[in-house]
Amino acid sequence: MKDSRRSFFKKSIAAIGATAAASSFLPGMPLFNINSGSNKKMKLSFRPYRLELKHTFTVAEASRTFTPAVLTEIEYDGVVGYGEASLPPYLGDSQESVMEFLGRVDLSKYDNPFDLETILTDIDNIRFYNTAAKAAVDIALHDLVGKLLNQPWYNIWGFNKDKTPNTTFTIGIDKAEVVKEKTKEAVGFKILKVKLGKDNDKEMIESVRAVTDIPLTADPNQGWKDRSYALDMIHWLKEKGVVYVEQPMAKDRYEDHAWLMERSPLPILADESCQRLADMQKVKGAYNGIVIKLMKCTGMREAHKMITLAKAYDMKIMIGCMTETSCAISAASHLSMMCDWADLDGNLLITNDPFKGTTVKDGKLVLNDLPGIGVKKV
């Protein structure tokens, strides 16, 4: 009996050893020890870029025809990770301030590119603001690490890429006839996002409804000043097939948003009110959910943490974007499977996208099999 048991253990140990050896050479995995020391160093480079918009983009507070950006690269042992900082006016950053911040980042002092927590925490501590600049490093570093592992980030995180949501397509504030034309251009999308917050809110919705009856979302961008008006508008929007409303009033009006949330027939999402992980405690109880954007939360790592906390708080989650290239859009898309909604159309609003990555088919986000964030230059 003892001999049989001893023989069984020997065979089991041998089988485990063989399995472990085989797992070291699984297809697609790197054949090097990521914990081994080396003299290889990371090198960060960056350059300004201007995103040209297909249409003048108008929200409650301003209009623009382009968005300034800064593109980043991190090179390590011949492998390059790509990132970007997109700089809409409300972030308060410029190409100059981003590049000044990036000039302070010294990646050469880190021996292990996989030590994301240490590296990104150190970068976050350089200065309190400059969230888009921090995101530009975060995205490039995630892209680099994924390429070194030869795996896309949805695999590294354990997400199913086929479970991506539909993305909204954004209709900016404009004259009725222009809005109708923009809506016609959005053929194939299953849900549209309509910018509101000026004195033509109902005209905006009615203009879209003259073209399509698909579900809508509404984003006043803090444009509503009175909570009773906001509540009346939300009841009206519900009748028009709107699914949720983003940031109805000013970002610091937590009590008014809590009042509105208690009475609203639609979910209210915090956008400008919830920039980073530390803001989530403030919006809990005042909003039904949050809008996560890589440019305001410093990138993929903190976005992942915000998603985890939002689920613990039982809050809805929308993953959104600025006007961005396919680089940042693709990075965000790797988190979309864990979100209730997605608004990742920023690359579709520009004419000079220098990358190819995540695409949209019949309104649904489609991720590829490329490692890292899944982009390549075009």
C-alpha positions as CSV (number, residue, x, y, z in Angstrom):
1,M,0.0,0.0,0.0
2,K,2.8,2.4,1.0
3,D,4.7,1.5,-2.3
4,S,1.6,2.3,-4.3
5,R,1.1,5.6,-2.6
6,R,4.8,6.5,-3.0
7,S,4.6,5.6,-6.7
8,F,1.5,7.8,-7.1
9,F,3.2,10.8,-5.5
10,K,6.3,10.4,-7.7
11,K,4.2,10.3,-10.8
12,S,2.2,13.3,-9.6
13,I,5.3,15.4,-8.9
14,A,6.7,14.4,-12.3
15,A,3.5,15.5,-14.0
16,I,3.4,18.8,-12.2
17,G,7.0,19.4,-13.1
18,A,6.3,18.7,-16.8
19,T,3.3,21.0,-16.7
20,A,5.3,23.8,-15.1
21,A,8.0,23.4,-17.7
22,A,5.5,23.5,-20.5
23,S,3.8,26.6,-19.2
24,S,7.1,28.4,-19.3
25,F,6.9,28.1,-23.1
26,L,3.3,28.8,-23.8
27,P,2.7,30.5,-27.2
28,G,2.8,34.2,-27.0
29,M,4.6,34.5,-23.7
30,P,8.1,36.0,-23.4
31,L,11.1,33.7,-23.0
32,F,13.0,35.8,-20.5
33,N,12.9,36.3,-16.8
34,I,11.1,39.6,-16.2
35,N,12.6,39.8,-12.7
36,S,16.2,39.5,-13.7
37,G,18.4,42.5,-13.4
38,S,19.9,44.1,-16.5
39,N,21.5,47.3,-17.7
40,K,18.6,48.1,-20.1
41,K,17.0,51.5,-19.5
42,M,13.7,53.0,-20.5
43,K,13.8,56.2,-22.6
44,L,10.8,58.6,-22.8
45,S,10.4,60.9,-25.9
46,F,7.5,63.2,-26.8
47,R,6.3,65.7,-29.4
48,P,3.4,68.1,-29.9
49,Y,0.5,67.1,-32.2
50,R,-2.7,68.9,-33.3
51,L,-5.9,66.9,-33.7
52,E,-8.0,68.4,-36.5
53,L,-11.8,68.0,-36.0
54,K,-14.1,67.0,-38.8
55,H,-16.7,69.5,-37.5
56,T,-16.6,72.5,-35.1
57,F,-17.2,70.9,-31.7
58,T,-19.5,72.9,-29.4
59,V,-20.4,72.1,-25.8
60,A,-22.1,74.2,-23.1
61,E,-19.0,76.3,-22.4
62,A,-17.0,76.6,-25.6
63,S,-16.4,75.7,-29.3
64,R,-13.2,74.5,-31.0
65,T,-12.0,73.2,-34.4
66,F,-9.0,71.4,-33.1
67,T,-7.6,69.8,-29.9
68,P,-3.9,70.1,-29.0
69,A,-2.2,66.9,-28.0
70,V,1.2,65.5,-27.1
71,L,2.3,62.1,-28.3
72,T,4.7,60.0,-26.2
73,E,6.9,56.9,-26.8
74,I,8.8,54.8,-24.2
75,E,11.6,52.6,-25.7
76,Y,13.1,49.7,-23.8
77,D,15.4,47.1,-25.4
78,G,14.2,47.9,-28.9
79,V,10.5,47.7,-27.9
80,V,8.4,50.9,-28.1
81,G,5.2,51.7,-26.2
82,Y,2.9,54.5,-27.4
83,G,0.9,57.1,-25.4
84,E,-0.8,60.4,-25.7
85,A,-2.1,63.5,-23.8
86,S,-5.2,65.1,-25.3
87,L,-5.7,68.6,-24.1
88,P,-9.3,70.0,-24.3
89,P,-9.4,73.5,-22.7
90,Y,-11.2,72.5,-19.5
91,L,-8.3,70.4,-18.3
92,G,-6.3,73.6,-17.9
93,D,-3.2,72.1,-19.6
94,S,-1.3,73.2,-22.7
95,Q,1.2,71.5,-24.9
96,E,3.9,73.6,-23.2
97,S,2.8,72.6,-19.7
98,V,2.6,68.9,-20.6
99,M,6.0,68.9,-22.3
100,E,7.5,70.8,-19.3
101,F,6.1,68.1,-17.0
102,L,7.3,65.2,-19.2
103,G,10.8,66.8,-19.2
104,R,10.8,66.2,-15.4
105,V,10.1,62.4,-15.8
106,D,13.3,60.3,-15.6
107,L,12.5,56.7,-16.5
108,S,16.1,55.7,-16.7
109,K,16.3,55.3,-12.9
110,Y,13.9,52.4,-13.0
111,D,15.4,49.0,-13.8
112,N,12.1,47.1,-14.1
113,P,9.4,48.4,-16.5
114,F,6.9,46.0,-14.9
115,D,7.0,47.9,-11.6
116,L,4.0,50.0,-12.7
117,E,2.9,50.9,-9.2
118,T,6.2,52.4,-8.1
119,I,6.9,54.2,-11.4
120,L,3.4,55.7,-11.8
121,T,3.1,56.7,-8.2
122,D,6.5,58.5,-8.4
123,I,5.3,60.3,-11.6
124,D,2.0,61.2,-9.9
125,N,3.9,62.8,-7.0
126,I,6.0,65.1,-9.3
127,R,3.1,67.6,-9.2
128,F,-0.5,67.5,-8.2
129,Y,-2.0,68.5,-11.6
130,N,-1.0,67.6,-15.2
131,T,-3.3,64.5,-15.3
132,A,-3.1,64.2,-19.1
133,A,0.7,64.3,-19.0
134,K,0.7,61.5,-16.5
135,A,-1.8,59.6,-18.6
136,A,0.6,59.9,-21.6
137,V,3.3,58.1,-19.6
138,D,0.8,55.6,-18.1
139,I,-0.6,54.6,-21.5
140,A,2.9,54.3,-23.2
141,L,4.1,52.2,-20.2
142,H,1.2,49.9,-20.3
143,D,1.7,49.5,-24.1
144,L,5.3,48.7,-23.5
145,V,4.7,46.1,-20.8
146,G,2.0,44.4,-22.8
147,K,4.4,44.2,-25.8
148,L,7.2,42.8,-23.6
149,L,4.7,40.1,-22.4
150,N,3.4,39.7,-25.9
151,Q,-0.1,40.0,-24.7
152,P,-3.0,42.5,-25.0
153,W,-4.1,44.1,-21.8
154,Y,-7.6,42.5,-21.9
155,N,-5.8,39.2,-21.5
156,I,-3.5,40.4,-18.8
157,W,-6.5,41.7,-16.8
158,G,-8.5,38.6,-17.6
159,F,-11.3,40.3,-19.6
160,N,-13.2,38.8,-22.5
161,K,-12.7,41.1,-25.5
162,D,-16.0,40.0,-27.1
163,K,-17.9,41.5,-24.2
164,T,-17.2,45.1,-25.1
165,P,-20.3,47.5,-25.1
166,N,-21.6,49.6,-27.9
167,T,-20.1,53.0,-28.0
168,T,-22.0,56.2,-28.3
169,F,-21.3,58.7,-31.1
170,T,-21.3,62.3,-30.0
171,I,-23.5,65.0,-31.6
172,G,-22.1,68.5,-30.6
173,I,-24.3,71.6,-30.1
174,D,-25.2,73.2,-33.4
175,K,-28.0,74.5,-35.6
176,A,-30.9,72.1,-36.3
177,E,-30.0,71.3,-39.9
178,V,-26.3,70.7,-39.0
179,V,-27.4,68.4,-36.1
180,K,-29.6,66.4,-38.5
181,E,-26.6,66.0,-40.9
182,K,-24.3,64.9,-38.1
183,T,-27.0,62.4,-37.0
184,K,-27.2,61.0,-40.5
185,E,-23.4,60.5,-40.5
186,A,-23.7,58.3,-37.4
187,V,-25.4,55.5,-39.3
188,G,-24.6,52.1,-37.8
189,F,-24.3,53.3,-34.2
190,K,-26.8,51.9,-31.7
191,I,-26.8,54.8,-29.3
192,L,-26.0,58.6,-29.7
193,K,-24.7,61.1,-27.2
194,V,-26.2,64.6,-27.5
195,K,-24.4,67.6,-26.0
196,L,-26.8,70.0,-24.2
197,G,-26.5,72.9,-21.8
198,K,-27.4,76.0,-23.9
199,D,-30.8,77.5,-24.7
200,N,-31.6,75.1,-27.5
201,D,-31.6,71.8,-25.6
202,K,-35.0,70.7,-26.8
203,E,-34.3,71.7,-30.3
204,M,-31.1,69.6,-30.2
205,I,-33.1,66.5,-29.1
206,E,-35.9,67.1,-31.5
207,S,-33.4,67.5,-34.4
208,V,-31.8,64.2,-33.7
209,R,-35.3,62.6,-33.3
210,A,-36.2,63.8,-36.7
211,V,-33.6,61.5,-38.1
212,T,-33.4,58.4,-35.8
213,D,-35.3,56.7,-32.9
214,I,-32.3,54.9,-31.4
215,P,-31.5,55.4,-27.7
216,L,-29.8,58.6,-26.7
217,T,-27.7,59.9,-23.8
218,A,-27.5,63.6,-22.7
219,D,-24.5,65.6,-21.6
220,P,-25.2,69.2,-20.4
221,N,-21.6,69.6,-19.3
222,Q,-22.6,71.5,-16.2
223,G,-24.8,73.8,-18.3
224,W,-28.0,73.7,-16.2
225,K,-28.1,76.3,-13.4
226,D,-31.3,75.3,-11.6
227,R,-32.0,71.9,-10.1
228,S,-35.8,72.2,-10.6
229,Y,-35.2,73.0,-14.3
230,A,-32.8,70.0,-14.5
231,L,-35.4,67.7,-13.0
232,D,-38.1,68.9,-15.5
233,M,-35.6,68.4,-18.4
234,I,-34.7,64.9,-17.3
235,H,-38.4,63.9,-17.2
236,W,-38.8,65.3,-20.7
237,L,-35.6,63.6,-21.9
238,K,-36.8,60.2,-20.5
239,E,-39.9,60.6,-22.7
240,K,-37.6,61.2,-25.7
241,G,-35.7,57.9,-25.2
242,V,-32.6,59.2,-23.2
243,V,-30.9,56.5,-21.2
244,Y,-28.8,58.6,-18.7
245,V,-27.6,62.1,-18.1
246,E,-24.0,63.3,-17.5
247,Q,-23.1,66.2,-15.2
248,P,-26.2,68.3,-15.3
249,M,-25.0,71.1,-13.0
250,A,-21.7,72.6,-11.8
251,K,-19.2,70.0,-10.5
252,D,-19.2,71.4,-6.9
253,R,-22.9,71.2,-6.3
254,Y,-23.0,67.9,-4.6
255,E,-26.1,68.5,-2.5
256,D,-28.1,69.7,-5.5
257,H,-27.0,66.6,-7.4
258,A,-28.0,64.4,-4.5
259,W,-31.4,66.1,-4.5
260,L,-31.7,65.5,-8.2
261,M,-30.6,61.9,-8.0
262,E,-33.3,61.1,-5.5
263,R,-36.0,62.4,-7.8
264,S,-34.6,61.6,-11.3
265,P,-36.2,58.9,-13.4
266,L,-32.8,58.5,-15.2
267,P,-29.3,57.7,-13.8
268,I,-27.2,60.8,-13.2
269,L,-23.4,60.3,-13.9
270,A,-20.6,62.4,-12.4
271,D,-18.1,63.6,-15.0
272,E,-16.4,66.8,-14.1
273,S,-17.3,66.1,-10.4
274,C,-15.3,62.9,-10.5
275,Q,-11.9,63.3,-11.9
276,R,-9.8,60.8,-9.9
277,L,-10.0,58.0,-7.5
278,A,-10.0,60.3,-4.5
279,D,-13.1,62.1,-5.8
280,M,-15.2,59.0,-5.6
281,Q,-16.0,59.3,-1.9
282,K,-17.4,62.8,-2.6
283,V,-19.7,61.7,-5.4
284,K,-21.0,58.6,-3.7
285,G,-24.6,59.3,-2.7
286,A,-24.8,62.3,-5.0
287,Y,-24.7,60.5,-8.3
288,N,-25.8,57.1,-9.6
289,G,-22.5,56.5,-11.4
290,I,-19.3,57.9,-12.7
291,V,-17.6,58.8,-16.0
292,I,-14.0,57.6,-16.2
293,K,-11.6,59.3,-18.7
294,L,-7.9,58.4,-18.9
295,M,-6.9,62.1,-19.4
296,K,-8.4,63.2,-16.1
297,C,-7.6,60.2,-13.9
298,T,-3.9,59.8,-15.0
299,G,-4.4,56.7,-17.2
300,M,-5.2,53.0,-17.3
301,R,-3.9,52.0,-13.8
302,E,-6.0,54.5,-11.9
303,A,-9.0,53.9,-14.2
304,H,-8.8,50.2,-13.3
305,K,-8.9,51.1,-9.6
306,M,-11.8,53.4,-10.1
307,I,-13.8,50.7,-11.8
308,T,-13.1,48.3,-8.9
309,L,-14.2,50.9,-6.3
310,A,-17.3,51.9,-8.3
311,K,-18.4,48.3,-8.4
312,A,-17.9,48.0,-4.6
313,Y,-20.1,51.2,-4.2
314,D,-22.7,49.7,-6.6
315,M,-22.4,52.6,-8.9
316,K,-22.8,52.6,-12.7
317,I,-19.7,53.2,-14.8
318,M,-19.2,54.8,-18.2
319,I,-15.8,54.8,-19.8
320,G,-15.4,58.0,-21.8
321,C,-12.8,60.1,-23.7
322,M,-11.7,63.4,-25.0
323,T,-11.0,64.1,-28.6
324,E,-8.2,61.6,-28.9
325,T,-6.3,59.5,-31.4
326,S,-6.7,55.7,-31.6
327,C,-3.9,55.4,-29.2
328,A,-5.8,56.6,-26.1
329,I,-9.1,55.3,-27.4
330,S,-7.6,51.8,-27.7
331,A,-6.1,52.0,-24.2
332,A,-9.5,52.8,-22.7
333,S,-11.2,50.1,-24.7
334,H,-9.3,47.4,-22.8
335,L,-11.3,48.5,-19.7
336,S,-14.7,48.8,-21.5
337,M,-15.8,45.2,-20.8
338,M,-16.0,46.1,-17.1
339,C,-18.2,49.2,-17.7
340,D,-22.0,49.6,-18.2
341,W,-21.5,52.1,-21.0
342,A,-18.8,53.4,-23.3
343,D,-18.3,56.7,-25.1
344,L,-15.1,56.0,-27.0
345,D,-15.6,57.9,-30.3
346,G,-12.9,60.6,-29.9
347,N,-10.8,59.2,-32.7
348,L,-13.8,59.1,-35.1
349,L,-14.2,62.9,-34.7
350,I,-10.7,63.8,-36.2
351,T,-9.3,63.8,-39.7
352,N,-5.6,63.0,-38.9
353,D,-5.4,59.9,-36.7
354,P,-1.8,58.7,-36.7
355,F,-2.7,55.3,-35.2
356,K,-4.8,52.3,-36.0
357,G,-6.2,50.2,-33.2
358,T,-9.6,49.5,-31.7
359,T,-12.4,49.9,-34.3
360,V,-16.2,50.1,-34.3
361,K,-18.4,47.7,-36.1
362,D,-22.2,48.1,-36.1
363,G,-21.8,50.4,-33.1
364,K,-19.8,47.9,-31.0
365,L,-16.1,48.3,-29.9
366,V,-13.9,45.7,-31.6
367,L,-10.5,45.0,-30.1
368,N,-7.7,43.3,-32.1
369,D,-5.1,40.7,-31.0
370,L,-2.1,43.0,-31.0
371,P,-0.1,43.1,-27.7
372,G,-0.1,46.0,-25.4
373,I,-3.0,48.5,-26.0
374,G,-3.3,47.1,-29.6
375,V,-2.1,50.0,-31.8
376,K,0.3,50.5,-34.6
377,K,1.3,53.7,-36.5
378,V,-0.2,54.4,-39.9
